[in-house]
């Protein structure tokens, strides 16, 4: 368990299926060669000239390749040691997707990426599946250097195929595998909930990289913003985030904590991937994760499906199933959702913001079909999610 100063975030990450969503416990890292250059379908890549950050540094100058992988979990009070990575330049096979993900990012998120002390592309480069290598993704703020911040995303994202074996690993493939890992259904189950193709402008590998970065930065940002002056201590109140006078706070419509606490409790600083919060509960009217998990453990989608579907309905505040596992993951996934739905359209020909990501949940008689982004952009759609994204927009 990490000290409270560490913050982890990861869009996926695993450790047996004890992945960390904020910074993962690394399951095993072995030195491996960088992935081969890949031919991407979809939007046209920009010329590889790294965009600049304030001070005339290039974005790629903030990125390091750590082929053998680095796990900060045993030393989270301190920054990563110097010299653990090698610079990424425009000739690297990683460069095109990194540059284009940065170009797509909202300007405020571009500034956030530039402000990080370092961004790591963390090995190994070949793991076989998202669940097997997400432990290489993390984000944290060292307790002994709270003015520094770090994120890592898995190098394996560049080599993973979609479930049907196709490449590149476009956004719907990434989000489907993340949903699968968060649910924890048996591998043999042929009717797992899956995402269909995102809208064509968002269905590309650049958005996958942007999603991974946004998730990890979201975990780092939780502690950086909510507990800025007391790294390593639990003395902060997440219930105050975005709350002012009659203005509802971020968690007003989604979570309730123990009555005596007057709100949600402070989470642990280290969240294994898929961690279920046992203290804070979904507000009345929403199914609890524990109930869904009971049916999932028994491979009973007949009873799990309608409960899962309720989490996706228009009146509910969740940006993803992952966000329903704990208040911190709710914050992080909402942060990611905001970034993906507010990218800079027109920066790359054919690429644009996330508008649609259909979800099919197989029921007993007929499948349930939901679409959180499409509902979000519909007339008066998902009003409580709008409140949360407005909160996040102020602290990107």
N, C-alpha and C positions, 0 to 999 in steps of 0.2 A: 504494500500500500504506500503510495507516495505521500511525501509531506504536502501540506496544503498549498504550498506555493506552486507545485507543479501543476500544469494543466495539460490535459491531453485531449486531443481531439482527433478523430480520424473518421473518415467517412466509412471506414470499414476497418478493420484491423482485427487480427485474430490471435488467439492463443488457444488453440484447441477449439474454441468457440467461446472462448473467454476473451474475445477480442476486446480491444480497447477502443472506444470510439473517440477517444480524445488523444490518445497517444499510444498506443498499443504496446502490449508486452510482446517483445519480439519472439516468435516461436523458434527461430533459428536462422542465422544469416551466414551465408557462405559466399566467398568471393566468386564473382562470375563476371564474364565479359559483358560489355554493354550490348543491348539488343541490336540486331541488324536494323538498318534503315528500313522504314515501312512506307509503302505506297498507300496514301489515304484517298478514299473516295469522298465525295461531297464537296464542301466549300473549298475554294482555291486558297492554298496557303500564301501568306504574304512573303515577300523576299525576306530572307533571314538576316535582318539587321536589327539587333536587339534595341527595343525602345529604351529611352532614357528615364532615369529616376531623378528626383531633385539632387542637385549637386553635380549633374552631368555624369553620374555613374550609369552604367547600363543595367537593365533588369537582369540579364544573364549573369552579371558579375556578382549578384546576390545568391546565385545557385551553385551548389557543389554536389558532385556525384560521390556517393559513399558506396563503392562497389561491394564491400564486405558487410555493409550494414552497420548501423550504430543504434544501441539500445540505451536510452538515458535512465531507465527505471531504477538502476542501482545507485544513481548519483544525481538525483534531480535537484539537489540543492545548488549544484554548480552548472555552469554552461558546458556544452560539449567541449572536449579538449581541442586545442588548435591543431590544425593539420590533418583532420580526419577525412577530408574530402579533397577532390581535385576539381578545378574550375570547369564549368560547362561553357563551351564557346559555340559559335555559330556553326561549326563543323560537326558538332555532336549530333547523334541521331535523336537526342532528346530535345534539341533546340527548337525545331519547328513548332511542336505542340505547345511548348512552354511560352514561346513568343506569341503565338496566336491566342492562347488562353489569356495571356496578359492583355493583348490588344482588345479582346472582347470584354474584359472585366469593366464594371462601372469605374469611373474615375476615382471615386473614394476608395474602392477596394484596390485599385492600382497603387494608390498612395500607401495603403496598409501593407501591401506586399513589399513595397520599397522600404518601408520602415522596419521590416524584420531584420534581425541581426544576421540570420542565414536561413536559406531554404535548402533542404537536402532532398536529392533523389536517392532514395535509400534502397540498397540491394537486399536480397539477391534479385537479379533481373528475371529469373524464371522460377515460378513456384507451382504452376499447374492450375491454380484456381485462386479466386479472390480470397476465399476463406483461408487458404493456406499461406498467404503472404501479406495479408493486411497488417500484420503485426509490425510491419516496417513503417507504418504511418503514425505520426504523433505530432503533438504540438505542446510546448510548455514554456513557462516563464521561470527561470531559476530563482530559488529563494535568496541566494546570495548575490544575485545580479539582476534585480527586478527591472532594471532598465534595459535588459536584453530579452529577446524573444525568438523562438525557433519553431519551425515546422518542418516536417518530413512527409513526403508521399512515396508510395512504393514504386520502385523502378519496374516492377512487374506489370504495371498498368500498360506499359508499352508493348508487352508481349502476350497479354491475355487475349484469348478469343472470346467471342460471344458464345452463348450456349449451343448454337447451331454450327459452331466451328468457324464462322466467318470473322474477318477482321476488317477494319479496325474495331477496337473496343469502344463502341459509341455509347452515348449517354444512357439509352434505355437498357443496354446490356449491363453496364455498371450498376444502375439503380436496381435492376432485377436481381442481380447477384447479391447486392447489399440487403435487399428485402429478404431474400432467401436465407442469408446468414443471420439476420436479426430474428427471423421467425424460428429457425432451427428445426425445420421439418426434416424427417428422415430423407436421406439422399434418394432412396428408391421411390419416393412419392412422385408420381407422374403428373399430378395436378396441383403443383405449387402455384400460389399467386404469382403472376408475372406482369411486367409492364410491356405494353405494346410500344411501337415506335413513337418517339417524341415527334413534335412538328419538325418538318424537314430542316428548318434553320438551326434547330438545337440538336439534331441527331448527328453528332459528329464527335470525333475524339478530342477536339479542343475543349468542348464543354465537359467531357469526362475529367480532364485535367483541372479545369476550372472548379468543378464540383469538389474534387478531392482537396484542392488547395483551400477552398472556402470552408469546408468542414473543419479542417485542422486549424485554420486561423480562428474559426468560431470558438473552438475549445480554448485556445490561447486568449482570445478576447474576453471570454467569460471572466477569467481571473484578473486580467489586465484592467478591465473596466470596473467590475463589481468589487474588486478588492485591491485597489491601486497602491495603497499606502502601507499595507500590512502583509507583505508576502510571508507565507509560512504559517499564517494564523487563520482561524475560522471566524474571526470577528468581523463579519460583514453580513448585510441583510439583502439577499437577492429579491425579496418582495418589494423593495423600494425601486427597482428598475422600472423606469418609465411612469411611475405613479406620482401624481402631483395633483393635490386638491381632489376634484371629482374625476380627474383623468384616471381611467383604469390602468393598473400595472400590467406588465407583460403576462403574468400568470393568473390574472383575475378570472379568466373564463376557461382555464384549462386544468389548473391544479389546486388542490387543497391539502394543507398539511394538518398535523395534529391540532386539535382545537386549542390546546394550551399554548401552542407556538404562535398562533395568530397568522400563520402563513406557511409557506413551504420551508423545510429545513435546509440547512447548508449541506451540499453534497460532499462526498469524499473528493479529494483532489485527484484521485486516480480512478478512473472508471474503466473496468474491463469491458471489452466490446460486448454488447448485448446485456449489460448490467441492468437488472430490473430494480427500480427503486421500491423498497418495501415499506417506506414511511409515508411518502407523499402519494396521493391518489388522484386519479382523474375525477373531475367534478361530477356530481350526480347526473345521471343520464347517459354517461359514457360507460361502456364495458371496461372493466379493469384488466390490466395485462395478465394478472394471475389467472383469471378465468380463461382467457384465450390460451394461455400457456398450458393449462390443464388439458385442454382438448388437443393441443398440438403434440404434447408429450405422448398422447395415446393415438397419434396419427388419425385423429377424428376431425376431418375437415367439414363433415356434415354439420357439426355443431359450432366449429370455430368460424366457418365462413360468414354466417350472418353477423357475428360479433365483429369480425374484421371489417366487414362492409360498413358497419355503423361508424367506424372511425374515419371513413373517407367521405361521409355525407356532407352536404353543403353547409349545414349548421355547425359542424364541428371545427375546432381550431387547429387541427394538426396539418403540418406540411408533408408528413410522411408517416408510415408506421413506425419507423425508427424513432421519431420524435415523441412517441407515446410511452417510451420506456422509462424516461426520467425527466425532471425539469431541465437539467443541463443539456441533455440531448435535444429537448424541445427548443431551447435557445439556439443550439448549434445548427440544427436542421433548418430552423427558421432563417438563421443567418445565411446558410447556403441557399435556401429557396429564394431569398431576396436577391442575392448575387446573380443567380441563374435567370431570374425573371426580369432583371434590370441591366442586362448586358448592353453594350453599345452597338446597336444595329448599324450595319453598313460599314463597319470597320474591316470586315472580311466578306468578300462577295459570296452570297448564299448563306451566310451565317447570321443568326439573330437570337433574340431572347426566347427562353422556354415559355411556350404557350399551352402545350398539351403533352400529357404523359399518361395515356390510358392504363388502367389497372384492371386486370381480370382476376376475380376471386371465385374459385370454383365451388358452387353450392351443391346441395343434394339433388336438386332438380335441374336448375339452370344456373349459369354463372352470373355473378354480380359484376357489373361494369361501372367503374367510377373513374374520375379524372380530376384530380385536385387542381392542377394548374388551370385547366379550362374553366372549372367552376370559379376559381379565384378571379379570373378575368371577366366572368359573366356579370350581368347586371345585378348588383347587390350580392354577389357571390362570396361566400365564406367571410362574413364581416369580422369575425373574431380573429381570423388569420390576418386580415388587413391591419387590425390594431397591432398585432405582434410584428408584422413586417415594418410598419411605421416606426415602431420602437427601435428595431434593429437599424433602420435607415439612419437614425441619428448617431449611431456609434460605430459605423462600419470602419 
